[in-house]
Amino acid sequence: MRGVVLAGGLGTRLYPLTKVTNKHLLPVYDKPMIYYPIETLTNAGIKEIMVVTGGNNAGDFLRLLGNGKEFGLSRIHYAYQEGEGGIAEALGLAESFAEGRPICVVLGDNIIEMNIIQAAQDYKKQGGGARIMLKEVPDPERFGVPVFEGDTIVRIEEKPKDPKSSYSVIGIYMYDSMVFDVIHGLTPSERGELEITDVNNAYIKAKTMHWSLLDGWWTDAGTTESLLKAGNLVAKTGANKKS
């Protein structure tokens, strides 16, 4: 399995911190934000990743990450997303990099306490389709929320006013090569973007979606509040623990 870190966007919710840099280069406690999703992937045994970025600071990623040897990677690739076409559009840029292999996708501002080792192993055993990670949260209406029938997810609702469960779909996804066919068939949402929730719902409709619960805490770092929260959590408990 290959890894993809999605680190584009303009980070407007963090302005003026992002006036002169990409949000994924901002510090979270003692490391740049981008380090955490990369370590999430390498802890799961992934040795080849692509970083998809955008904006005016793409070259800074190359200066910071280099060839990936610092992380134990065999190779690190880079792709550039023009504009803000959404998460699914950014993922589509990794099609040639994937070369038909399954991929694990991590949003660049998602930070976890533990690891995804078991989920990655379970995905390998399922032999195709998709797997998403869920976390119980106190405010599911802020996120994509899975709707269950028994233990089966029948759909994901994006930021629902009346959440049907207390779980959030976090920004870690595993897909087979069919994900790119799904992306090619998407139409932009009302906000003009290709939505990752539509990708996940396509797998659910095809009955090839599975899920895992995430151990430990999880947060994004896309607002000033969550950036501070992430730094405090890392300082207190650490991140990307292997056990």
NORLINZI-V778094 format. One record per residue. N is the residue number from 1. RES is the residue in three letters. PSI is psi in degrees with one decimal (999 if undefined). D_CENTER is the distance of its C-alpha to the mean C-alpha in whole Angstrom. Layout:
n->[N N]
res->[RES RES]
psi->[PSI PSI]
d_center->[D_CENTER D_CENTER]
This chain:
n->[1 2 3 4 5 6 7 8 9 10 11 12 13 14 15 16 17 18 19 20 21 22 23 24 25 26 27 28 29 30 31 32 33 34 35 36 37 38 39 40 41 42 43 44 45 46 47 48 49 50 51 52 53 54 55 56 57 58 59 60 61 62 63 64 65 66 67 68 69 70 71 72 73 74 75 76 77 78 79 80 81 82 83 84 85 86 87 88 89 90 91 92 93 94 95 96 97 98 99 100 101 102 103 104 105 106 107 108 109 110 111 112 113 114 115 116 117 118 119 120 121 122 123 124 125 126 127 128 129 130 131 132 133 134 135 136 137 138 139 140 141 142 143 144 145 146 147 148 149 150 151 152 153 154 155 156 157 158 159 160 161 162 163 164 165 166 167 168 169 170 171 172 173 174 175 176 177 178 179 180 181 182 183 184 185 186 187 188 189 190 191 192 193 194 195 196 197 198 199 200 201 202 203 204 205 206 207 208 209 210 211 212 213 214 215 216 217 218 219 220 221 222 223 224 225 226 227 228 229 230 231 232 233 234 235 236 237 238 239 240 241 242 243]
res->[MET ARG GLY VAL VAL LEU ALA GLY GLY LEU GLY THR ARG LEU TYR PRO LEU THR LYS VAL THR ASN LYS HIS LEU LEU PRO VAL TYR ASP LYS PRO MET ILE TYR TYR PRO ILE GLU THR LEU THR ASN ALA GLY ILE LYS GLU ILE MET VAL VAL THR GLY GLY ASN ASN ALA GLY ASP PHE LEU ARG LEU LEU GLY ASN GLY LYS GLU PHE GLY LEU SER ARG ILE HIS TYR ALA TYR GLN GLU GLY GLU GLY GLY ILE ALA GLU ALA LEU GLY LEU ALA GLU SER PHE ALA GLU GLY ARG PRO ILE CYS VAL VAL LEU GLY ASP ASN ILE ILE GLU MET ASN ILE ILE GLN ALA ALA GLN ASP TYR LYS LYS GLN GLY GLY GLY ALA ARG ILE MET LEU LYS GLU VAL PRO ASP PRO GLU ARG PHE GLY VAL PRO VAL PHE GLU GLY ASP THR ILE VAL ARG ILE GLU GLU LYS PRO LYS ASP PRO LYS SER SER TYR SER VAL ILE GLY ILE TYR MET TYR ASP SER MET VAL PHE ASP VAL ILE HIS GLY LEU THR PRO SER GLU ARG GLY GLU LEU GLU ILE THR ASP VAL ASN ASN ALA TYR ILE LYS ALA LYS THR MET HIS TRP SER LEU LEU ASP GLY TRP TRP THR ASP ALA GLY THR THR GLU SER LEU LEU LYS ALA GLY ASN LEU VAL ALA LYS THR GLY ALA ASN LYS LYS SER]
psi->[138.7 159.2 147.9 127.0 122.5 111.4 40.1 -153.6 167.7 -9.7 40.3 -26.4 -14.6 8.0 138.5 6.3 -30.8 14.9 -32.4 9.8 163.3 141.4 -29.2 -5.6 -3.8 153.0 139.1 104.0 -104.4 11.3 154.8 145.1 -40.9 -23.4 -36.0 -48.4 -33.1 -43.6 -32.0 -42.3 -45.7 -33.6 -25.2 7.2 10.8 130.0 -6.7 121.7 161.3 135.1 120.0 119.3 -172.6 -166.7 -157.0 5.1 24.1 -36.6 -25.0 -29.8 -41.9 -41.8 -36.5 -46.5 -24.5 -132.3 7.0 -0.5 -32.0 -27.7 0.7 17.7 146.8 -33.8 147.5 133.3 160.1 142.4 154.4 124.6 120.8 129.2 -161.4 78.9 4.6 166.4 -43.6 -38.5 -43.4 -42.0 -35.4 -24.4 -13.8 7.3 -48.7 -32.4 -39.9 -33.7 39.9 -2.9 158.1 154.5 150.7 124.0 130.7 128.2 137.6 -14.2 14.7 128.9 133.7 153.7 -42.0 -122.7 174.5 24.0 -49.6 -42.0 -40.4 -39.9 -41.4 -36.8 -41.2 -39.5 -31.0 -18.4 28.3 -174.3 -146.1 159.6 131.0 161.6 134.3 151.3 132.8 132.2 157.4 -14.5 61.4 -23.1 -12.2 -7.2 -177.4 129.8 126.7 140.7 125.3 147.9 103.3 -126.5 4.9 133.3 124.8 -18.0 164.6 128.7 130.3 118.0 57.8 145.5 -29.9 82.5 137.1 -5.8 172.2 18.5 149.3 144.3 113.0 172.7 48.4 122.1 144.9 130.2 152.1 -177.6 -14.0 -14.1 -32.9 -32.7 -40.0 -46.5 -41.2 -26.8 0.9 153.6 148.2 148.0 -176.2 -26.3 10.5 20.3 157.7 118.9 137.0 -27.5 -36.1 -35.8 -48.9 -38.6 -29.3 -40.8 -38.2 -43.7 -35.6 -1.9 36.2 21.0 132.9 169.2 156.8 148.8 137.8 131.6 152.4 -178.0 161.0 142.0 154.9 179.3 40.0 -3.7 166.5 -37.6 -46.9 -27.8 -44.0 -44.0 -45.0 -45.9 -40.9 -39.3 -43.8 -42.1 -36.0 -42.5 -12.7 173.7 158.0 43.4 145.4 -7.9 999]
d_center->[15 13 10 8 7 6 9 11 13 16 15 18 18 18 22 24 22 20 23 23 20 16 15 12 16 17 18 17 20 21 18 16 13 11 13 11 8 10 13 10 10 14 15 14 17 15 17 16 13 12 11 11 13 16 18 21 20 18 21 20 17 20 22 20 18 21 21 19 22 21 18 20 18 21 19 17 17 16 16 17 16 19 19 16 16 12 9 11 13 11 10 14 15 13 16 19 17 16 20 19 18 15 11 8 5 3 3 6 8 6 9 11 15 15 13 12 15 17 14 14 18 18 16 18 21 20 21 19 17 14 12 10 10 12 14 17 17 20 19 17 19 16 13 13 16 17 20 22 25 26 23 22 19 21 19 16 17 16 17 20 23 24 22 23 21 20 16 13 10 7 4 4 6 10 12 15 17 18 14 16 19 17 16 19 21 19 21 19 19 22 20 20 16 15 13 10 12 15 13 13 16 18 17 18 21 22 22 19 17 16 15 15 15 13 16 17 15 12 11 10 12 12 16 19 19 16 16 19 18 16 18 21 19 18 22 23 21 19 16 14 18 19 21]
